[in-house]
């Protein structure tokens, strides 16, 4: 980035924009759910769904970012985009679309600002509850004004792990076998269906750790920053080859090494 561009990157201001736009998009998807749910398409597989609200939300976010931060590129789940040098916005217009489809209120609008591919500001908005999770580089992680910190877990056998499945059936089968083996080592495991909120849960100490494959940049861009700013050990896709090239991992420091080793031992990196 040029010096002029660096001066334009104020993480606090970026968070304010992400919160403002995320709330507007959250209001939209909440109010249009009844009309949006019948209009459902699929993407990579029959289980990978997209609703009219996903598309409308992303269009709103792109329009508002163009107004508030003109000229800055956007990567979105539905309309795509490419990572570039400098500042890029990364948007998941509805993270947890299957939950949204079924009326389960565990879904979010996730917006992050990245500089040279690294998240520096983030907001994760929960439309159903109105909760807003925020973080910026060096500024901590927050939920509605309350500072967050990861759990103090030190033992796997009393730790709670969040996880997820890929969309393709053959990979889900292999993942299920790995999670069955891991379940004997942990207090319990949870599959909630929204990666951004799972990462926020690690930040808040509601989960001791989280691991998943095949996330898009929009799935982790905001939540991973929250987890990191709350003190978690975080590996993003490409950073931990032993866990798989497309693995995302976040854990409280007291169990991170042990969990990493257990995942490798039980085949997580081979699914």
Protein Blocks (a to p, Z undefined) as FASTA:
>chain_A
ZZklmmmmcfklmmmmmmmmmmmmmmmmmmmmmmmmmmccdfkbmklccdfklmmmmmmm
mmmmmmmmghiacddfklgpaddehjdddddfbghklmmmnopabdcddddddeehiafb
dcdddfknopacdddehiapaeehiacdddfbfbfklcccdddddfblklmmmmmmmmmm
mmmmpmbdcdehpaklmmmmmmnopagbdcdehiafklmmmmmmmmmmnopacddehiam
mnojkbccdddfklmmmmmmmmmmnommmZZ
